[in-house]
């Protein structure tokens, strides 16, 4: 029985694997590398997180997004220069090659609880037993369509996670339903691709974070509201720095993290 099996090969799964590898803990990791980013997010998208907050965490912090961009000649800044989807996806694949070469590009079809661990049934028929299972499956497989729309045929209705290339909508009439960042991203990208777009949301007004002034924050502003990967403010420091450490230090038999944006 393996000590640990990791399901998912996005940023969270790769990060956990890198830590286990560094600690000498035997494991197997299954999944399509960076699949959500490569196949289920629209081309042209930008990450909401700044460059300094978009690193995939590994013990030595030796392969940051900044280092990857320097090696590839890609424009990078700790803050102020948006990280392109294509850049982050390529960074994740390079991280896999460098930090987690043992990744197995296989899908897990089922997980069953045993008396002393778990049994994983792989899509190719192999069975694997492990004492601990880390679920890092992301959000791609949990798309939600309201019941009153779910009856519509696939040619008229689809979830945004089902599409990667917006060019297929050029010249078409498209209604985007939602008021969150994903809906707004899609509406803008569809408009740029030449679609006639309408955005339908329940909110009376859409809220944005405010205008970017391009000015460097003063020393007093940085002291009052320290910058973190989640945004400026002391209230974010614990959220940004503690959960992952707590996760690795628990004795849970299964750990689940929903995804990374």
PyMOL commands that set and color helices and strands:
alter all, ss='L'
color gray80, all
select helices_A, chain A and resi 11-23+35-39+51-53+65-72+85-99+140-142+147-150+160-162+166-169+181-192+219-224+234-241+243-249
alter helices_A, ss='H'
color red, helices_A
select strands_A, chain A and resi 2-7+27-30+108-114+117-122+127-135+173-177+196-200+227-228+231-232+254-256
alter strands_A, ss='S'
color yellow, strands_A
deselect
rebuild
show_as cartoon
